[in-house]
Amino acid sequence: MKTAVSIPDKLFSVADQYAKKHGFSRSRLYAKALATFLEQHPADYITDQLNKVYPDDSSELDQGLVNMQMNAMEKEKW
């Protein structure tokens, strides 16, 4: 798919030189960079989606449930 994006001139020049030096197209460089970024940031997307679904819900644990769970667990000797 073709698309147009705006990036700073200096970044464009550095990316262009890098792609030429390594023998591949700018498109391949940009696709690889975007894929790498998305692989490294998947949790952001999931967290954002959950925050949209539950905007007003707290992530705090209910202390009463925590106490019941702790009391239900077997006590182990170390």
Secondary structure, 3 states (H helix, E strand, C coil): CCCCCCCCHHHHHHHHHHHHHHCCCHHHHHHHHHHHHHHHCHHHHHHHHHHHHCCCCCCCCCHHHHHHHHHHCCCCCC
